Amino acid sequence: DCAYGMVLLYRYLFHCLLCHFSAFINDLIIFGIPTFLEAKWPDYYSFVSICVFEMSIVVVITAAFSLR
């Protein structure tokens, strides 16, 4: 029920973060740091903001369930 839904949500978000983070490291290795910062950083800036948004949703939902 409720706890199972929470577990699924956490697994989904963790999977997203893991995939994005591995792609991030891969690009960093391939392009090198200076080129990466010039060319790819705007993409990752939006990605980081999305991750922060997702994690804040998880925190809010967790707090709501723990306060019930």
ZIVENBEL-V665208 format. One record per backbone hydrogen bond with DSSP energy under -1.0 kcal/mol. CO is the residue of the C=O (numbers start at 1). NH is the residue of the N-H. E is the energy in kcal/mol with one decimal. If there is no record, write none. Layout:
((CO NH E) (CO NH E))
This chain:
((1 5 -1.9) (2 6 -1.9) (3 7 -2.2) (4 8 -2.2) (5 9 -2.3) (6 10 -2.7) (7 11 -2.5) (8 12 -2.4) (9 13 -2.5) (10 14 -2.8) (11 15 -2.3) (12 16 -2.2) (13 17 -2.6) (14 18 -2.6) (15 19 -2.5) (16 20 -2.5) (17 21 -2.7) (18 22 -2.4) (19 23 -2.0) (20 24 -2.4) (21 25 -2.4) (22 26 -2.3) (23 27 -2.6) (24 28 -2.1) (25 29 -2.3) (26 30 -2.5) (27 31 -2.9) (28 32 -1.6) (32 36 -2.3) (33 37 -2.6) (34 38 -1.8) (35 39 -3.0) (36 40 -2.1) (36 41 -1.1) (40 44 -1.6) (41 45 -2.3) (42 46 -1.7) (43 47 -1.8) (44 48 -2.8) (45 49 -1.9) (46 50 -2.0) (47 51 -2.4) (48 52 -2.6) (49 53 -2.1) (50 54 -2.7) (51 55 -2.7) (52 56 -2.2) (53 57 -1.9) (54 58 -2.0) (55 59 -2.5) (56 60 -2.5) (57 61 -2.6) (58 62 -2.7) (59 63 -2.6) (60 64 -2.4) (61 65 -2.3) (62 66 -2.4) (63 67 -1.9))
